[in-house]
């Protein structure tokens, strides 16, 4: 579930950047600070912030699942992370 949210939002961020700068690639997204016309756009910053939030939630949930597994807790809902 969270993987889907992250993937969908990443696509949305990339599409938004491509509207601002045609030809913008996934690799460019990793170095977005090199493109002030994209990075400085408030709409882009909003979409990128959403992606950061989803990614942080995914990482936090994964850490909790790993910690529970390490303590031997069973029945953890790992489907939240995967499709």
C-alpha positions, 0 to 999 in steps of 0.5 A: 500500500505505501509502496503504491503511494510512494510510486504514484507520488514519485510519478506525479512529481516527475510529471510536474517537473516535466511540465516545467522543463520538458525532457526532465528525467528521473535522474534529474529528479535526484539532482533537482537543486541543479534546476532552479526553475523546477525546484523553485516552483511552489507547486513542485515543492508541494508535490515533492514534500508529499513524496518525502512524507510518504517515503518517511512513513514507509521507512518508519513503518519498515523500521517498526516491522523489523523491530517487531520481527526481531522481538519475535512478534508474529502476525505483522501486516507486511502487506502495508509495504508491498503491493 
